[in-house]
């Protein structure tokens, strides 16, 4: 994504400011500022590891000379009892970054593990799984990063990088055809190259969108369509548009949608239903 480094740095600095505030008094009171130490990231639960690169970036943002020794990488299967990495840094750095690193890695690993379940189930099918904007405020960068580590495909990152005309846009505008025409003109005048996706809620919507959107819309969302409805919709759509099924898709019914041949399924649950995994950062004693 654009401006990844700048966004990452801002998120980390804001998170550290939230946590440290006027000072990490627990550390300041008993550890000399020049004291050096080593810590290890201990894995306490089986799953898919995610957030190792994020952890290294966080430590080195605070202390550029911190030394990392990686034993596992993002996307690796992890087992209880394994060590993901060691870090050498000032003890103040280790203790101030500890909670942020763990919060990111535990959450990211949970998302990556759940996403991997979807992507493994889709092996052999044309269909790929997309995430959504159903993310935690100010943590979207890490959550979508975790989806990619788990093998999923990132949908638009935010409102600014794609036009996506959903039900409310269409209803407020006065219909699909009118909304598409306005969006297309907007792109020509103000945002050349910005792609347009449009949500449909019925086969009649699909028919109208195909008629007005060819050459303008790149993807049609089939919202809350049953697999049988998708099978009817795809021949109407043809090859001029990408297709995305959305609404109520989960691990139980995933293959029913994949068997239709739809290009993508979008699943908000990749993020909002993921369970954080158990990790810990522990001091290595000399």
C-alpha positions in Angstrom: 0.0 0.0 0.0 1.0 3.6 -0.5 2.8 5.4 2.4 3.2 2.1 4.4 6.3 3.3 6.2 4.9 6.6 7.2 1.6 5.1 8.4 3.4 2.3 10.3 5.7 4.9 12.1 2.7 7.0 13.1 0.7 4.1 14.4 3.7 2.9 16.5 4.5 6.3 17.9 0.8 6.9 18.8 0.6 3.5 20.4 3.8 4.0 22.5 2.6 7.5 23.5 -0.7 6.0 24.6 1.1 3.4 26.7 4.1 5.3 28.1 2.6 8.8 28.5 4.7 10.8 31.0 7.0 7.8 31.5 7.4 4.1 32.1 7.9 4.6 35.9 8.0 0.9 36.6 11.2 0.7 34.5 12.6 4.1 35.3 12.5 3.4 39.1 14.7 0.3 39.0 16.6 -0.1 35.7 19.6 2.1 34.7 18.9 3.7 31.3 22.1 2.3 29.8 21.4 -1.3 30.9 21.5 -3.8 28.1 19.4 -7.0 27.9 18.1 -9.8 25.7 14.5 -11.0 25.4 13.0 -14.0 23.6 9.6 -14.3 22.0 8.1 -17.5 23.3 5.3 -19.3 21.5 2.7 -20.7 23.8 0.0 -21.9 21.4 0.0 -23.7 18.0 -1.0 -21.6 15.0 0.3 -19.4 12.2 3.0 -16.9 13.2 2.4 -13.3 12.1 3.9 -10.0 13.2 7.6 -10.9 13.3 8.5 -8.2 10.8 6.3 -5.7 12.6 8.0 -6.5 15.9 11.5 -6.0 14.5 10.3 -2.7 12.9 8.9 -1.5 16.3 12.0 -2.3 18.2 14.3 -0.7 15.6 12.1 2.4 15.4 12.7 2.9 19.1 16.3 1.8 19.1 17.9 1.6 15.6 20.9 -0.4 16.9 18.7 -3.2 18.4 19.9 -6.6 17.2 17.3 -9.2 16.0 17.9 -13.0 15.6 15.0 -14.6 13.8 14.2 -18.3 14.2 10.8 -18.2 12.5 9.3 -15.9 9.9 5.8 -14.5 9.2 3.5 -17.2 7.8 5.4 -20.1 9.4 3.4 -22.8 11.3 4.3 -22.3 15.0 4.1 -24.8 17.8 3.8 -24.3 21.6 7.3 -24.1 23.1 9.1 -22.7 20.1 11.1 -19.4 20.0 10.3 -16.9 17.3 13.1 -14.5 17.8 15.6 -12.9 20.2 16.3 -9.2 20.6 19.3 -7.4 22.1 18.5 -3.9 23.1 18.5 -1.5 26.0 16.3 -2.9 28.8 14.2 0.3 28.7 13.5 -0.3 25.0 12.5 -4.0 25.6 10.2 -3.2 28.4 8.5 -0.2 26.8 8.0 -2.1 23.5 7.0 -5.4 25.1 3.2 -4.9 25.3 2.9 -3.2 21.9 4.8 -6.0 20.2 2.8 -8.7 22.0 -0.5 -7.0 21.3 0.3 -6.8 17.6 1.7 -10.3 17.2 -1.0 -12.0 19.2 -3.7 -10.3 17.2 -2.0 -10.7 13.9 -1.2 -14.4 14.5 -4.9 -15.0 15.3 -6.0 -13.4 12.1 -3.3 -15.1 10.0 -4.3 -18.5 11.4 -8.0 -18.0 10.7 -7.3 -16.7 7.2 -5.1 -19.8 6.5 -8.1 -22.0 7.3 -10.0 -20.2 4.5 -7.2 -20.3 2.0 -6.4 -23.9 2.6 -10.1 -24.8 2.1 -10.1 -22.9 -1.2 -7.1 -24.8 -2.6 -8.0 -26.2 -6.0 -10.7 -23.6 -6.6 -10.6 -20.4 -8.7 -12.2 -18.4 -5.8 -10.0 -16.3 -3.5 -10.9 -14.8 -0.1 -10.9 -11.0 0.5 -10.9 -9.1 3.7 -13.1 -6.1 4.4 -13.0 -2.7 6.2 -14.5 -4.3 9.3 -11.3 -3.6 11.2 -10.3 -2.2 14.6 -10.0 1.6 14.4 -6.3 2.7 14.1 -5.2 -1.0 13.8 -6.2 -1.7 10.2 -2.6 -1.7 8.9 -1.7 -4.6 11.1 -4.9 -6.6 10.6 -4.8 -6.4 6.8 -1.1 -7.3 6.9 -2.0 -10.4 8.9 -4.7 -11.4 6.3 -2.0 -11.2 3.6 0.4 -13.3 5.7 -2.4 -15.9 6.1 -2.7 -16.1 2.3 -5.8 -13.9 1.9 -6.2 -11.0 -0.5 -6.6 -7.5 0.7 -9.6 -5.6 -0.5 -9.4 -1.8 -0.6 -7.4 -0.4 2.4 -9.7 2.5 3.0 -12.3 4.8 1.4 -9.7 6.7 -0.6 -8.3 3.9 -2.8 -11.4 2.6 -4.5 -14.9 3.7 -5.3 -17.3 1.2 -3.9 -20.9 2.0 -4.5 -22.9 0.1 -1.9 -26.6 0.0 -1.1 -26.8 3.3 0.7 -24.8 5.2 -2.0 -27.1 3.8 -4.6 -30.3 4.5 -2.7 -29.3 8.0 -1.8 -28.2 8.7 -5.4 -31.4 7.4 -6.9 -30.4 4.1 -8.5 -27.6 2.0 -9.9 -27.4 3.6 -13.4 -27.4 7.1 -12.0 -24.8 6.2 -9.4 -22.5 4.6 -11.9 -22.7 7.5 -14.3 -21.9 10.0 -11.5 -19.0 7.8 -10.3 -17.6 7.4 -13.8 -17.7 11.1 -14.4 -16.1 11.8 -11.0 -13.2 9.5 -11.9 -12.7 11.2 -15.3 -12.7 14.7 -13.7 -11.0 14.1 -10.3 -9.5 10.7 -9.8 -8.1 9.2 -13.1 -7.5 5.4 -12.7 -9.5 4.9 -9.6 -11.5 1.7 -9.9 -15.2 1.3 -9.4 -17.0 -1.6 -7.7 -20.8 -1.7 -7.4 -22.9 -3.8 -5.0 -26.0 -5.6 -6.4 -28.9 -7.0 -4.3 -30.9 -8.9 -6.9 -30.6 -10.4 -10.4 -32.5 -7.4 -11.7 -29.7 -5.2 -10.2 -27.1 -7.4 -12.0 -28.9 -7.0 -15.3 -29.1 -3.2 -14.9 -25.4 -2.9 -13.8 -24.1 -5.0 -16.7 -26.0 -2.7 -19.1 -24.7 0.5 -17.7 -21.4 -0.4 -16.3 -19.4 -2.1 -19.0 -16.1 -0.3 -19.5 -16.7 1.7 -16.3 -17.1 -0.8 -13.4 -14.4 -3.4 -12.8 -16.1 -5.6 -10.2 -19.6 -6.5 -9.3 -20.5 -7.4 -5.7 -23.2 -10.0 -5.3 -24.4 -9.1 -1.8 -26.3 -11.8 0.2 -26.7 -13.9 -3.0 -27.2 -17.6 -2.4 -25.0 -19.9 -4.4 -27.9 -20.7 -6.7 -28.4 -17.0 -7.4 -24.7 -16.6 -8.1 -24.9 -19.5 -10.6 -27.6 -17.6 -12.4 -25.8 -14.2 -12.2 -22.4 -15.2 -13.5 -23.6 -16.0 -17.1 -25.3 -12.6 -17.1 -22.1 -10.9 -16.0 -19.7 -12.7 -18.4 -16.0 -11.9 -18.4 -16.1 -8.1 -18.6 -16.3 -7.8 -14.8 -14.7 -9.4 -11.8 -17.2 -10.9 -9.3 -17.3 -10.9 -5.5 -19.8 -12.7 -3.3 -20.4 -11.1 0.1 -22.6 -11.7 3.1 -22.9 -14.6 5.5 -19.9 -16.5 4.1 -18.0 -18.7 6.6 -16.0 -21.9 6.8 -19.2 -24.0 6.8 -20.6 -22.8 3.5 -17.4 -21.5 1.9 -17.1 -24.4 -0.6 -20.7 -23.9 -1.8 -19.7 -20.4 -2.9 -16.3 -21.5 -4.4 -18.1 -24.2 -6.5 -20.0 -21.4 -8.3 -16.8 -20.1 -9.8 -17.1 -16.6 -8.4 -13.8 -14.7 -8.4 -13.8 -13.6 -4.8 -15.6 -14.1 -1.5 -15.3 -11.3 1.0 -15.3 -12.3 4.6 -15.3 -9.8 7.4 -14.9 -12.6 9.9 -11.3 -13.0 8.9 -10.6 -10.1 11.2 -13.5 -9.5 13.5 -13.9 -13.1 14.5 -10.2 -14.0 14.9 -9.0 -15.0 18.3 -5.7 -13.7 19.6 -3.0 -16.4 20.3 -0.8 -16.7 23.4 2.7 -15.4 23.1 5.1 -13.9 25.7 8.3 -11.9 25.7 10.7 -13.0 28.4 14.0 -11.7 29.6 17.0 -14.0 29.1 19.0 -14.1 32.3 22.8 -14.2 32.1 
